[in-house]
Amino acid sequence: MRKYELVWILGSDADEEQGTESVEKITSLVSGVGGEVSSTDVWGKRTLAYSIQKNTEGYYLQANFVIDGVKAQELERAIDADQSIIRHLLVRDTIKPVVIKEAAE
């Protein structure tokens, strides 16, 4: 099982209710493929740097979850099929190694 972070953007016509529905849908997709959502966050409506599908604003959402690496591809295909999501980014959350420097003698 690996940790992942997903950030997705809904179109400019989305509101808080549609954001909540989208979070519930992503949560059910993750649990449907055997994963577990650890946290979700609603960033709200923000101006896009460039227009995406004729949208100048987007409703941003974020989720952290644990899922099997092979199942992540299935999840991404399901996200691609959702017409309300105009853009998404799924990244694997890696643990950064800690480097300990020995004291010079």
Beta strands, then each sheet from edge to edge (+ up, - down):
strand 1: 2-10
strand 2: 36-52
strand 3: 55-67
strand 4: 85-92
sheet 1: 2+ 3- 1+ 4-
end
